Every structure is written in structure tokens, then in C-alpha cells.
Amino acid sequence: MFRRRTEESLTPAAPPAPTERVTSVLGQGIIWKGHMSGSGGVRIEGAFEGEITLRGLLVVGETGRVTCPNLRANVVIIAGAVRGDITCEKLEIRATGRVWGNVVTAAFATEEGAFLRGQIRMEEQVDIGASALPAGEPAEGEMDTIPAENEDIKNEPA
């Protein structure tokens, strides 16, 4: 019970893999419409409406609201609200989380009080469709809202 710690127990834990940490945040009070794709970790505390295809972690915080017909990410943690179908390798719905949509996943966890209206289909492996995204490069169509030189800014796909 009161034994000495060995050197082995004093070594720090390995840092999380890049797909398991948040690198970008959509803050509370921000409303974003469009297409989000790429790799890395994203936390949404504001409102997002559109498509999400992410090679990495997606966290919808308690104040986050996502409306996405097809949300695809490696790991999805929901403490806020998501309306739309979810395809992921691992899904966790926290006690404050609310999901309206169907889920396809390989691993599922929930806390008491979580809400899910839809069907869950468990698979041994899940293809999220983000494997075709090259690391560090935007997906096709991701740059549609960035104007070319001498063009007016447009927020509509070409």
C-alpha cells in the first residue's frame, strides 16, 4: 500500500496521437456554415451547419450545436447537440449530449442521461471516407470560399 514508486511508474504517459487531441476550436457564439474537412482535432462550442469529414477527433462541447447530414470522423465525442447521421470509428455521447440521427460505428460509449434518437449499427471496421484526404492538404472543394486574386468574395460553391 505504501511502497516506493519505481522509475517505471514515474515515467510520463505517452503523448496522445494526433487524431486524439484538439488542434482547432470553433468558439461559443460563432455560427459557421460550410464544409469542414482535413485532419486533426476540432472542438465545436458554437454552431456549425454543413458537411464534416475529418480524419481525427471531433468534440461537440456542451454549448456546441451541429447540423450535418453526414458527419464523418475517426473519434466523435458529443456533449452538445448533433442533428444528422454519424459515421465514426468511436462514438461517445456524454450525459449532456443529444443526437438525432443514425450512427454507424465500431465502438460506442454513453453516459447516463445521454440522448439518442436513431439507430446504431455496430461494425467491426468503419470506413469514414476521409482516408483519401492527403495529410496537410485541403480536400477538393474545401477552398471554394477563398477568392482567387482580383475576384469578389463569394460564399457559394463554384
Secondary structure, DSSP 8 states (H G I E B T S, - for coil): ------HHHHS------GGGS--EEE-TT-EEEEEEEEES-EEE-SEEEEEEEEEEEEEE-TT-EEEEEEEEEEEEEESSEEEEEEEEEEEEE-TT-EEES-EEESEEEE-TT-EEES-EEE-SS---S-TTS-TTS--TTTTTTS--TT-----S--
